[in-house]
Amino acid sequence: MKSLYCKYKAAGRILPLLLLLSLVVGLSGCKTSRKATSSLGEPRYLSSKVQLTIPNKGGSITVNGTMKLVSGERMQLSFLMPIIRSEIARLEITPDDVLVIDRMGKRYVQASRKELKDILPKKADFAHLEKMLFDASKPGGKTSLTGKELGIPSLEKGKIVLSDFSNKEISLTPTQVSSRYAKVEWTELLEMLAKL
C-alpha cells in the first residue's frame, strides 16, 4: 500500500508536467507545412491506448490512459492512476476550446482557442491534431513522440506512445465539470509549471 501511496504522491507532483505535455501533444499536431484535410475515406471515429512517460527526480513515471476522437467534433485524453485505474487527469479538445481537468487537485482550466493564441504554436488547430492521430493509426504511422520532438527541451526524455487503435463507433459526450472543482486561469497553470 505504501508503494501505491508513493506513486499517487509522485503523480500529484508531476501532474502539471503531465498536463503540459499532453496539452502540447494535443494541440501542436504535426509540425509540417502539409494541409490537414481529411480524405473522404477517413473513418469518423478513432480510439487508442496511450502511454505517457515523464522524467521525474531519480527516474521517470509512466501513466497509461486512453484517447478517443470523433472527427471534426471532439478529442479526449484520459490518464489513469496505476493499479487502481482511477482517472487522474483529462484533456478535452474541440475545434473551439480546450478543457484540462486535474482530478487529484480538484481543479480545471477551460479556455477558448482565441484566449490561448499567444501560448500555442501558430498551426495548433483541431485539424492538425486529427490528422496526426489518424496518420499514427495507419500501418507504419508514427505512434511515439518525444518531448524534444514536440519542442519541449526540458522534457526531452518524456514521450507519448499511442497503441491498439480502433475505428469502431464510440460515444463521446462533452465533459461536465463538477462544482467541487476550482477553476484555474491559464496564467496560474503556467506559473505552477515555471516553478517545477
N, C-alpha and C positions, 0 to 999 in steps of 0.2 A: 504494500500500500504506500510505503514511503517513496518508492520509485515512481509511482503514479503521481503522487503529490509533486515531486521534483519536476516531472515532465510538465505538469499543469502550470507550475510556477514559472518554469523556463518559457513555456509558450506565452504566458502573460507578459513577460519581459520583452519578448521579440515580436509580439503581436503587431505593434506599429510597423516594424520592418516587413512582416508578412503582408500587411495591408498595402504598404508602399509597393512591394514587388509585384503583388497580384494586380494592383491598380495600374502599374506601368505596363504589365503584360496585357491586361485587359484593354488598355487604351492606346498603346503605341502601335500595335499591329505590325505589319511589315514595314521596314524602312526601305521601300523600293519606290521607284517612280511609276510602276505599273498602276493602271486604274483598277480599283477594287470593284469590278462589276461581276455579278454572279451570272453564270450561264443558265440557259433555260433548263438544262438537265440537272442542275444542282438540287440536292434534297432540301426540303424545308426544315427538317429537324436534325439536330446533332447533339449527342451526349458522349461523355468520356469520363474516365477516371483521371484524377490529377494528383501529382506528387510534387510538393513544393519543398525544397531544401534551402535553408538559410543558415549562413555561418553564425556561430554563437561562440562565446568565450570558451576556449578549450575544445572546440569541435564544431558540430553543426546539429541542427534539429530538422527533422523531416515531418511534414504534416501531409496527410492524404485527404482527398476530397473528391468532389465531382464537378463537372462542368455541364451545363445544359444550355442549349441555344435554340431559339425559334427564329428563323431567318427573317430579318427586317424588323423584328419586334423587341427581343429581349435576350440577354445572356446572364446566367447566374454561375458564379464560382462559389462553392460551399466547402469550407475546410472543417475537418472533424478532429476531435481530440483522440489521440491514440488510445487504444484498448476500449474505452467506454463509448467511443463513436458518437459523442455529443458534438453538435456544431459549435465551433468557437468563433468563426468569422464567416461573413457572407459579403460578396461583392456582386452588385446587380447593375448592369449597364443596359440602357436603351439608347436609341438614336438621339434622344434629347437630354438625358440626365444620368447621374451616377449616384448609387447608394452604397455606402460601406457600413457594415454593422459589426461591431465588436461585442460579441455575446458575453465574453468574460468580464469586460469592463462596463457592460450595460450602457454603451454609448453608440452613436451613429453619426455619420456625415452624409448629407444629401445636398447635391448641387447640380445645377444645370451645366451643360457644356459651355454656355456663354460665360458663366461665372468662373469656369476653370480654364478659359482660353489662354491665360497668361502662364499657367504652370504645365500645360500639356504640349506635346510636340504638335507642330502645325498640321501634320497629316493624321492626327489621332481622331479617328471617327469610327462609327459603328461598322461602316462598310469594310474598312481595313481589318478590323477585328474579325468580322465574319469570314472574310477571305482567308485570313491567316488560319483560322480554325478548320475551315473546310479543306484547305490545302494540306494541313497537317494530317487530316483523316484519310487522305488518299495514299495508296501504296507508294512507299519511298518518300513520303512527306516528312517535313522537319517537325518532329514531335518533342524536341527538347530545346529550350532556350536558357542561356546563362544570363546572369546579371550583367556581365560585361557586354554581351550581345545586345542587351536592352538599353545600354548606355548608363548603367549604374555602377561605376568603377568600385565603389565601396562594397558592393555585393557581387563582385566578380565570381566568387565561389558559390553563390546562390544559383539555383536553377529551378525551372518548372518543366515537368515532363507530363505529356498527355498520352493516354493509352486506352485500349479497349473501346474504340469508337463504335457508335451505333447511330443509324439514321432512322430508327423506329420513331413513330409519332409519340410525342411527350406533351404533357400538360404543364404549362409554365405560367403561374399566376403571379401578379405583382406582389412583392413582399410588403406586408403590413408591419410597421414598427410599433411595438407596444409602448404605452405611455410610461412604462417603467424605465425606458431608455432615455438618456440625456442627449440632446442634440449638441454636437461639437462642430465648431466652424472649421473650415479648411485651414485657416491660419493657425488655429490651436493644434491641429494634427501635424502641420509642418513644423511647428515649434517643438513638439514632442519628438519628432523624428530627428531634428537637429541636435537634440540633447543626447541621443543614443550613442 
